[in-house]
């Protein structure tokens, strides 16, 4: 019994410090992203490659609706629909002429529907609220706008068509999480699709196809649920 005061005296400082030690935690820069699904709206600008015969629509604003669902750690599935309202050049070429003549531009509404995968560099978590990622999607791109009266008078071998054509879009971006359920993102994407120039507008007199790189930058906001 005489040892009890001694033990209390010896262990007292440790007992007093223990709660303080438990209260001292080292905050982690990583925060787990709890929500596995995302629905976002994104807007930006798309610079379209003109190509040898200038048959692509002109560059313009881009709007996208995107859904993401995480299914395997850092990997998410993506489905997106995007629209680019702009103009497109219209050309005609007389038989034997060296060059084509440009007619008044026509309205254009490029639409793309794609699906693919997104890989988060930091996994299913953010680092100081940031989550960098890379992604690749593939699908179809087409022009939804109709033809002008001038185009309707052109021979069939001078009518330029955009799709439906296969498209693939690698991208890289970064998300910022101001709250658990809301994120803002900045993304750069190369929309790659094949353009076909009809035989009546080419130098060779035959239909020519070429892949074009169309680079876009978007900013957006997403809801995580």
C-alpha positions in Angstrom: 0.0 0.0 0.0 2.9 2.3 0.6 3.8 2.1 -3.1 0.5 3.6 -4.2 1.4 7.3 -3.5 4.7 6.7 -5.4 2.9 5.2 -8.4 0.4 8.0 -8.5 3.2 10.6 -8.3 5.2 8.8 -11.1 2.4 8.2 -13.5 0.6 11.5 -12.8 2.4 13.5 -15.5 1.9 10.8 -18.1 -1.8 10.6 -17.3 -2.1 14.4 -17.6 -0.2 14.5 -21.0 -2.0 11.5 -22.6 -5.2 13.4 -23.5 -3.1 16.2 -25.1 -1.2 13.6 -27.1 -4.4 12.1 -28.4 -5.7 15.5 -29.4 -2.6 16.3 -31.5 -3.3 14.8 -34.9 -1.3 15.5 -38.1 -3.7 16.7 -40.8 -3.4 14.8 -44.1 -3.2 16.6 -47.4 -5.3 13.8 -48.9 -9.0 13.7 -48.6 -11.1 10.7 -49.9 -13.7 11.6 -52.5 -16.7 9.9 -51.0 -19.2 10.3 -53.9 -18.8 7.9 -56.8 -21.0 9.6 -59.4 -20.6 13.0 -61.0 -22.8 15.2 -63.3 -21.2 18.3 -64.8 -21.6 21.1 -67.3 -18.5 22.4 -69.1 -17.9 25.3 -71.5 -14.9 26.6 -73.4 -13.5 27.1 -76.8 -12.5 24.6 -79.6 -9.9 25.5 -82.2 -10.6 23.4 -85.3 -7.8 22.5 -87.7 -8.4 24.0 -91.1 -6.9 21.2 -93.1 -5.5 21.3 -96.7 -8.8 22.3 -98.3 -10.3 24.3 -95.4 -13.4 22.0 -95.1 -13.7 21.9 -91.3 -16.2 24.2 -89.6 -14.7 27.3 -88.0 -13.5 27.5 -84.4 -16.0 28.5 -81.8 -17.5 28.0 -78.3 -18.0 24.5 -77.0 -20.6 23.3 -74.4 -20.5 19.8 -72.9 -22.7 17.7 -70.5 -20.6 15.0 -68.8 -21.4 12.1 -66.5 -18.9 10.1 -64.6 -19.2 7.0 -62.4 -16.3 5.6 -60.4 -16.1 1.8 -60.5 -12.5 0.7 -59.8 -10.3 2.7 -57.5 -8.9 5.6 -59.6 -10.8 4.6 -62.7 -14.1 6.2 -63.7 -16.4 5.7 -66.7 -17.3 8.8 -68.7 -20.2 9.6 -71.1 -20.4 13.0 -72.7 -22.4 15.0 -75.2 -20.9 18.2 -76.7 -22.1 20.9 -79.1 -20.1 23.5 -81.1 -22.2 26.2 -82.9 -20.2 27.9 -85.6 -20.0 28.4 -89.3 -18.5 26.3 -92.1 -17.0 27.4 -95.4 -18.7 26.4 -98.7 -16.7 26.0 -101.9 -17.4 25.3 -105.5 -15.0 24.4 -108.3 -15.6 24.8 -112.0 -14.4 22.0 -114.3 -10.8 22.5 -115.1 -10.4 25.4 -112.7 -7.1 25.5 -110.7 -8.7 26.7 -107.5 -12.1 26.5 -105.8 -14.3 29.6 -105.2 -15.6 30.3 -101.7 -19.3 30.9 -101.4 -21.1 32.5 -98.4 -20.5 30.5 -95.2 -23.2 28.1 -93.9 -24.3 27.7 -90.3 -22.9 24.6 -88.5 -23.8 22.8 -85.3 -21.2 20.1 -84.6 -22.3 17.5 -82.1 -20.2 14.8 -80.5 -21.3 11.8 -78.3 -18.5 9.9 -76.7 -17.8 7.5 -73.9 -14.5 6.3 -72.3 -12.4 6.2 -69.1 -10.8 8.7 -66.7 -7.8 7.9 -64.5 -7.2 10.0 -61.4 -3.5 10.6 -60.7 -4.2 10.7 -56.9 -6.6 7.8 -56.9 -10.1 8.3 -55.4 -9.0 11.2 -53.3 -7.8 14.8 -53.7 -4.5 16.4 -52.7 -5.0 19.7 -51.0 -8.4 19.8 -52.7 -6.9 19.1 -56.2 -7.3 16.0 -58.3 -5.4 15.8 -61.6 -6.5 13.2 -64.2 -6.1 12.0 -67.7 -8.9 10.6 -69.9 -9.7 9.1 -73.3 -13.1 8.9 -74.9 -14.3 7.8 -78.3 -17.5 8.1 -80.2 -19.2 9.8 -83.1 -19.1 13.4 -84.4 -21.5 14.9 -86.9 -23.0 18.2 -88.2 -26.6 18.7 -87.3 -27.2 21.9 -89.4 -28.8 21.7 -92.8 -27.6 23.0 -96.1 -27.9 26.5 -97.6 -29.8 27.2 -100.9 -26.4 27.7 -102.6 -25.2 24.3 -101.5 -28.4 22.6 -102.8 -27.4 23.8 -106.3 -23.9 22.2 -106.1 -23.1 18.9 -107.8 -22.9 15.9 -105.4 -19.1 15.6 -105.7 -18.7 19.1 -104.2 -20.8 18.6 -101.1 -18.8 18.4 -97.9 -20.1 16.2 -95.2 -19.1 16.0 -91.6 -20.0 12.5 -90.3 -21.3 10.7 -88.6 -17.5 10.1 -88.3 -15.4 8.3 -85.7 -13.8 10.5 -83.1 -11.3 10.0 -80.3 -10.5 12.5 -77.6 -7.5 12.2 -75.2 -7.5 14.9 -72.5 -5.8 16.0 -69.3 -7.1 18.2 -66.6 -7.4 19.1 -62.9 -10.4 19.2 -60.5 -10.6 21.5 -57.4 -13.0 20.6 -54.6 -14.1 23.7 -52.7 -16.7 21.4 -50.9 -17.3 17.6 -50.7 -20.1 17.6 -53.3 -18.9 20.4 -55.7 -15.9 20.5 -57.9 -14.5 22.9 -60.5 -12.3 21.7 -63.3 -10.0 22.9 -66.1 -9.4 20.5 -69.0 -7.5 20.5 -72.3 -8.7 18.0 -74.9 -7.6 17.0 -78.4 -10.7 16.1 -80.4 -9.4 14.0 -83.2 -11.7 13.1 -86.1 -11.4 12.3 -89.8 -12.4 14.9 -92.4 -13.4 13.9 -96.0 -13.1 16.3 -98.9 -15.2 15.3 -101.9 -13.6 14.6 -105.3 -14.9 17.8 -106.9 -12.9 20.0 -104.5 -9.5 18.2 -104.4 -6.5 18.7 -106.6 -6.2 15.0 -107.3 -9.8 14.7 -108.5 -10.5 11.9 -106.1 -12.0 11.9 -102.6 -9.4 12.6 -99.9 -9.5 11.9 -96.1 -7.3 13.2 -93.4 -7.3 13.2 -89.6 -7.6 16.5 -87.9 -6.5 17.6 -84.4 -9.0 20.0 -82.9 -7.8 21.3 -79.5 -10.3 22.6 -76.9 -10.0 24.1 -73.4 -13.0 24.0 -71.1 -13.9 25.0 -67.5 -16.8 23.5 -65.7 -18.6 22.7 -62.5 -19.8 19.3 -61.3 -22.1 17.9 -58.7 -20.9 14.7 -56.9 -23.6 12.3 -55.6 
